[in-house]
Amino acid sequence: MKFKSLVYFIGFLFIFLIPLNGWTQNKSNEKTPIISQASWWKATTTAVKEQKSKLETKPPIITNSFAVEKGPYGYIWKIYIEAEDPDGDMERIASIVEEPGFGRYFTDWIVLKPQYRKHFKGYIQWNTRSVAGDLPEWTPITLKISIVDKAGNESNEVIFPFTFESGIKDPYQYKLPTPFDVESLPRIGYIHIDLFPPGGMGWETPDR
C-alpha cells in the first residue's frame, strides 16, 4: 500500500472509531474530552506533508568560501560565499558569532533575493564597529555561516575565525582566490550584530 493511501486509511478508521460527539466515558462514567476527528486529521496530514516535503527536497550546498582572518576593530569584513541549491529554494543565510569570554550571540538572518535562491556567488558584509564600545586588542571571534531553504533543510556549515588586531599589513589589500577573483561580485546582504567586550552585557541562545 502506498504511503499516501495508508494515511487516508488510518484516518478513515479513526473517523468510525472515535465517537462523533467528541467525548468518551471512563470507568467512573465521567465524560472525558478527546481530540476531534477534524483536528486529528489536520494535525496528522500537516505533519506528514511537512516531513514528505523535507524528504523530497535537497539541502543547499556552500561550495566555496573565503574571508581574511585579521583586521582592526571596526574593520569592514567581507565574507565571500558561493552556494547552490538543486531545488532553487534557498531562503536565508544564518550567521552565528561566538566570542570567548562572552558566549554566543543571537543568530543573524539575511533573507535571499529571488535571483539568489538557486545559485549565488558574492559576499556578505559586516561592519564590525558596534555601539557597545571598542573591543580589546587580540579579541578573537568565530563566525559560522550556513544556509536554510524553504523546506527547512540546512546546508553545510563553514567557519571563519577572526582576530581584531591593529598594526598589521593593510587587511583591505588581499588577493581573492578562485572562484572569487572576478570583477563586480554582488553584495548579498549585511550582518547586523553588535559585539560586546568579553564579559560584557549579552545573552546566549541555544536555538537558531
N, C-alpha and C positions, 0 to 999 in steps of 0.2 A: 504494500500500500504506500502510495506516495505521501510525503511529509505533509503537504497541504491537506490532502484528503483525511489523513489521520487527525489533524487538528479539528476539522469540521465534525468528524465522527465523535470525538471526545466531547465537543460542545453539544452535539445532539443528545448524547447520553445524559449530560448534566441537566439539560432542559427538562427531561422527563423524570430524573431522579430527585431534583430539588423542588419542593412544593412551590406552587405559583404564588402563594401569599407571602413568601419571603420569610417564613417563620418555621421553626421546628420545636418539638417538645422534648425535654429531657425526662429522666425517670421521675422527677418530682412534679411533673406536669406543668412546669414553668416554661413559658414561651421564651425562646432564645433567638434573637435576630441572626440571620445568616446572610451572606452576600447574595445579591440578586443575580439572576441569570445574565442580565444585560451588563452589569458591572464586571462580572467574572469574565464574560466573553470579550469585552472591550480590553480589559487588562491583559488577558492571555494573548489575544491576537496582536495587540500593540507590541508586547514583549517579543513575540515570535517574529514579527515583521522587522523590528529593530535588529534582532540578532541575525536574521537572514540577510538583511541589508549589509550588515557589517561583514558577514562571511563572504558575500558575493563581490565586495569591493576590495581593492588592494590599497595598502598604505602608501603615502608619499615616500620618496627617497631623496635624501640630500646626497648628491653625487660628488660635489666638490665644495671646499670651504677654505677661507684664509682670513687671517687678521694678524696685525702686529701684536707683540706681547709686552711692549713697554712704551710709556709716554708720561708726560707730566700731568698733574691733576688739572682737570678742565680740558683735557685732550679731546678732540673730536674724533672719536673712534669709529672706523668703518669696518663692518664685518661682512665679508664677501661670501655669498652663498649661491650655489646652483642646485636646483631641485626640480624634480619631475614627478608626475602622478599619471599612471596609465588611464585612470578613470576621469582625469580632468576636474577633480572636485577638491583641490587643496583650498582650505578656507582661512586658517590663521597660523601665524608664526608665534610660538611661545618662547619667551626669553626669561630665564631664571638666573638670578645672581646670588652667589654665596660669598660671604666675606668673613674670614677668620676673626674671632672676637666680637662678631655681631650676629651672624647667622644667615638665614635665608630670607630673601625679600619676596614679596608677593610677585606672582608671575605677571609679566607684562605681555600684552597681546597686540599683534599687528594683523589687522584684517586685510587679506589679499584682494587686490582688484581683480575683476573678471579676466583680464588678459594674462594674469599670472597663475591661474588655477591649474593649468596643465603643465606648464614649464616656465621657469624664470631663471635668469642669471643676472645678478646685480648685488647691491649691498644694502644693509640696514645701518642706520647712523645713530650713534649715541653721543650726545654732548655731555660729557661726564661731570662738568661743574654743576653742583646742586645747591639748593637753597639751605641745606643743612650745615654748611660750613666746610672748610678745607679738610681734606684727608691728610694724615701724616705721610711723610716720605716713606717709600718702600711698602705702602699698603698693598697687599695682593688681593685680587678678586678672581672669581671664576664665573664665566658666563656660559650657560648651557642653552643651546638652541635646538628646537625640534618643530615639526610642522604637523598640524592636525587637519584632517579632511572633514567633509560634511557628515560622513558616516561615523566619525569619532575615532577613526584609525590614526595612530601616531607614527610618525616617521622615526628613523634612527636619530639618535641624539649626537650632536657634535659639541665639543667642549673647547672653550677658548680661555686660557689663562692670561691674566694681565696684571702688571705691577706698575703702580704710579711711581715714576722715577724721573727726576729732572737732571739736567746736566749731561744728557746723552745726545748722540747724533740725532739730527732732526728726524723725528719719527714720521713726519709727513713725506719724507723723501724715501720712498721704498719702491721696489720693483714688483709689480704684480705677477704671480705665477700663472701659467696656463690653467684654466681657460679664461682667466680674468684679465689677461693682458691685451685687451681690446679697448677701443675708444667708446665713449658715451655709454658706459654701463648705467642702467637706471637705478635710482634710489627707491627701494621697495617700501620703506617706511622708517619710522623713528622708534627708538626705545625710550620710554619715559619712566625712568627710575632715578630717584634721588638717593644718593649714597649718604650714609651716616658714618661718622668716625667709629672705629672699633669700640664697643661697649656703650655706644650712644643709644638714643631712643630708637625703638623699632619694634619689630614683631617677626614672628615666624609663622608659616602656614604649611601644613602637611599636604595640602591639596593644590591642584592646578586650577 
